[in-house]
Amino acid sequence: MSAAFKEWAVVCEALGSGLQSIIIRKGGIAEGRTGFAFRHQEFVLFPTWFHEQLERTTLPPDTRVPEDPGDELEMQYSASVEWTGLLADRAKVAALRDLHILHDDVVEERFHYDGDDGVYVAFVRIYRLNPSLRLQNEKKYGGCRSWVELPDLEGSALVSVISDEEHARRKERLSAILGLSF
């Protein structure tokens, strides 16, 4: 895999610990003319940091937030997208509450961002990389964009972070909320 998806470090940990099964995104400032899309079916989760991210989630205030790594980045998880779509129905987005850790205000902000109602949602299966991937932090990985290209990183085994049964239960939940059939 060479594609990496930039996401809050605390959300990467929630995905990696099995607390979260969807990614909710509107896009970044530097998405270009075509705007945001889940452009890859498989990608590495690329954690990003900012001071207030814990307060923008439903996690308890004493939750340990991964520290900014400085010069060396570590990526511990990869994702496989099983479904993605643009949701413009606010009630359906609200019904996804138990599949993510974002505070309702954050979801609402993303829903109305840029004057277009709706958010992109991806239902993902998360895998732990064993060993994790490490690389030097470079300027080319910065900026307000969702996707970055990484050098070819190979050699990690993929281990699912939740059981097949739990994943199937969450898929059924998503299917019932959105009226989908997988």
N, C-alpha and C positions, 0 to 999 in steps of 0.2 A: 504494500500500500504506500502511496506517496501523497495522498490527499489527507489533510488534517482540518478538522472543524474546530474553530475557536469558540470556547464556551467558558463561563465563569468556573473557576476552580471548584467552588462549593457545589455547583451543579454537576461537574464531572465526577466528584466524589459521591454525590447522591445517585447518579447513574451507576457508578462502579460498585456501590454498596447494595444496589438493588432497591433503593428507595424510590427511584424514578424510572419510568419506562417510556416517556415521551420527551421530545424537545419542542419547545414553543419558541418561535423566532419570527421577527418581522424583517430583520435585515440590518445591515450596518451602513454607516455613512459612505463607505467606499465600495458599495456593491456594484457600481457601474450602471449603465443605462438599462440593462435587462432586469435589475433589481435582484432580490434574494430568491434563491431556490435551493432545495437540497439536491445538489448537482451530482452527488456520488452515492452509490448504494452501500459502499463500505468506506469507512474512514477512521482515522485515529482521532481520539478526543484530545484537543490541544488546550490545556487549562490556561485561563487568563485571570489576572488579579486586579481588584480595586478594593479599597478599604471598606466600603459599606455593603458588600455583597451579602453577608450573612443577614443583615437587617432587612434585606429585600426578599427573604425566604420565610417559610413557615417553620424552619428549624429552631430548636430551643436556643436561647442566647448563649449558652455555654458550649455550643457545638464547636469543635476544633476546626478552624479553617486552615486549609493547607497554606503554608508560607510561600511567598514569592521566591522562586528558586534562584533569582539573580542571573548568573552567567550560564548555568547549565539547566536545560529543560528536561523534565522527566514526564513521559507520557505512559500511563499505566493501562489505558483502556482503548478498545476499538469498538465501533458500532456497526451494526448491519441494519439497514433500513428495511422494514417489512411493509410499511405503508406511509405515504405522505400526502398531504393535501392542504389547500387553503380553506380555512374555516371562517366564514363570515357570519355564522349564527352564534351570537353571544351566549345564548343558553347552552348550546352544545359545548362551547369552550369552557364555560363555568362547570359543566358536568364532568370535566376531565380532572377536577381538583385532586382526586386521590391518586393520580398517576404522575404527579410532579410536586416539586417543593416550592415553586415560586409563589410569592405573596400575591393575593388577588389584585392589589394595586399595580403590581408589575405587569401582570397579564392584561389588565385593563389598559395600561399605558401602551403596551405593545399592540393591543387590539386596535387602538385609535391612532397610532403613530402615522405621521405623514398624511393624514387626512383620508386614508382609505381604511375602512373598517375590515378587520380580519387579521388572522395570524396563520402562519404556516406551522403545521404540526407534523412531526415525524414519530411514528411508533418504531422503537428500535430494540434490538437485542444487543446487550452489552457483554463484551468479553474482556477478561483480564489478560493482559499481555505478560507472558512469562518467558524470558525476563522483560522488564519494562524497557522502553526505548529512551535513550538519552542522547542529547545533542546540544551543541553550543547555541545559546540564545543569540540571534542575529537581528539586526535592524529590519531585515526583510520580513520577519515574522510579526512585526508591530502593526499598528494602525487599526482603524475601525472597519475591519472586513471579516467576514465569516470563514473564509477558506484560505488556507495557505498550502503551498506545495512543500513537501519535505524531501530530503534525499531518499533514495531507495533504502528502506529500513526492513530488513528481513531477519528471520531466525527466531521469532517469538511464537510460542505456542499460544493458542487461544482457549481460554477456559471460561465458560458461561458463568456470569455472576449470580444468576437465579436458576432454579430448577426448570426443567421442561414443563412441569405441571403448573408452576407459578406463572411462567410466561404464557402458557395457554389460557390461564384464568384471566390475566390482564388483557390478552388479545380478545377474549370473549367480552370483557367489560367494554373495551373500546368499540367493538363491533356493535354492541347493544346501544351505546350512546350515539354513535354516528350512523347507525343503520347500514353498516357495511357487512359484506361477507368476504372472508379471506379465503 
